[in-house]
Amino acid sequence: MSMRISKIKSHIGARVTGIDLTTPVGADDRQRHHDALVDNVALVIRGQKFSAAQFQAAGELFEDLMEDPARRHLERV
């Protein structure tokens, strides 16, 4: 499956298809995601079915996640 990135609007937003974020993502696709986010500000990636751990891993593709101080007492995934 080949990842595709297409603009939604000329100034903001892109749709990403052809990627399964529940599986490990290679360095090239990781860089393409980062570049697409920087260029488009917001990405729409539909059709992903995540467990809590997979959701966390997918979020970490873009940057380190921020800890919510109000939820520190909860177990990390």
Secondary structure, DSSP 8 states (H G I E B T S, - for coil): ---EEEESSSSS-EEEES--TTS---HHHHHHHHHHHHHHS-EE--S----HHHHHHHHTTTS-----GGGTTS---
